[in-house]
Amino acid sequence: MRERLTAAFIVLSIVLLLGAGLVRTYVLQDLIREQVAGQLSQEADLVAAIVTDREASGGTVDAAFLQTLVGPEDRLEYDVAGDATVVVTGKDYQGDGDPGKDISATEVVDGTGQVTVSESSSVIRDVIGRDIGSIAALFLLIGVAAGIVGFLIATALSAPFKRLAIAAAALGRGRFDLDLPRTRIPEASAIADALRSSALALEDRMHRERAFAEHTSHVLRTPLTGIRLELEDLSLRDDLPSDAHETVLRCLARVEEVSAVAAELVEITRRGSLVIGAEVPLSELSAQLAQRWADRLGSRNRALTAAVEGDLTLRYTPGPVEHATDLLLADVVRRGTGAVRIVFNAGADGHLRITVLCAGRTPESELGGETVDRLSQVRAVVEALGGRLIGEHPADGIEVLLPQR
């Protein structure tokens, strides 16, 4: 987007310059014509005066004499009534002698003849053509300046949309803590509002699903457990007829089936994918997270060792895992010191266990006045996903257990 905006700015600037140049050329042609006509009028006056003096002194006005008076780019015509017209041209004259095409000026000589001095209209093109080099250099300079200014403006205009694209990609990966730009561009602001609303809606849906799973588990299993206990007590009675005893046993079997179905429904709700199609294998997800941790810790001269265990082909929605581990990384950077080890373990049941351990603790005196509790934020995110967090300090080890979602 930035490159297209820059190119559009350059093209627009050049088009405007060309339009202004065409208008200037049109106006300049008239100015040059008027200026050349004025010069020719002065030359005609001078030639007429010289010719008059020549004739008054008895001299002959012929082609040889007029050749000494004509300019290198002029055409000089001396017309006397009753005599042949004498025409001479300068060595650089480019016209064809057509008075309708040339710029000319005429003066009367002693009432008996007239002198016409003309110049080819190509002189206008020559004058304008002398500035082509400077105009081209000016266009190039303005084009470069327009490119620089356009690049800066395009960067400022495209920056919010670039951040929106990153935020949209994060939302597509199942991450809800979007870094949205604050901008006065109406279109970018509208997109940001839409992404924010979508993230809130998806996060609310995730909380509702977790609450539904917990509520369903309690509502279904509690009465089923009570019924099973009652039926078990009834089946143990000695005074119960055999047919009634068989009926009780069948009811117990049905209750167990219903209980198994309820447990399966609750598990399906908990294990459902947050964003269909966004899941990535554990091998890829762990590599991305380990690289992120290595970059962040490496800038603080802290070493990182990482390991992946279990089934590497299991797939997880990356956004929630990234969110939880980013918060955990911030806590490790703030409260921990020394080398860090992180282990990703995919269990046979699909649960992802992330274990973090660092070498030491940051003294309380060096923590400063920051009051943000990153660990509580991690716990909130993990529990919202149906997982749990074990541990209180990275120096003692922290475990994050997440369901396969």
HELIX and SHEET records of a PDB file:
HELIX    1   1 ARG A    2  ALA A   56  1                                  55    
HELIX    2   2 ALA A   63  GLN A   67  1                                   5    
HELIX    3   3 SER A  122  GLY A  129  1                                   8    
HELIX    4   4 ILE A  132  GLY A  172  1                                  41    
HELIX    5   5 PRO A  186  SER A  235  1                                  50    
HELIX    6   6 SER A  242  ARG A  271  1                                  30    
HELIX    7   7 LEU A  282  GLY A  298  1                                  17    
HELIX    8   8 PRO A  318  ARG A  335  1                                  18    
HELIX    9   9 GLU A  364  GLU A  366  5                                   3    
HELIX   10  10 ARG A  374  ALA A  384  1                                  11    
SHEET    1   A 4 VAL A  86  THR A  89  0                                        
SHEET    2   A 4 ASP A  74  VAL A  80 -1                                        
SHEET    3   A 4 GLY A 113  GLU A 119 -1                                        
SHEET    4   A 4 ILE A 103  VAL A 109 -1                                        
SHEET    1   B 2 VAL A 280  PRO A 281  0                                        
SHEET    2   B 2 ARG A 315  TYR A 316 -1                                        
SHEET    1   C 5 LEU A 304  GLY A 310  0                                        
SHEET    2   C 5 GLY A 336  ALA A 346  1                                        
SHEET    3   C 5 LEU A 352  ARG A 361 -1                                        
SHEET    4   C 5 ILE A 398  LEU A 402 -1                                        
SHEET    5   C 5 ARG A 388  ILE A 390 -1                                        
END                                                                             
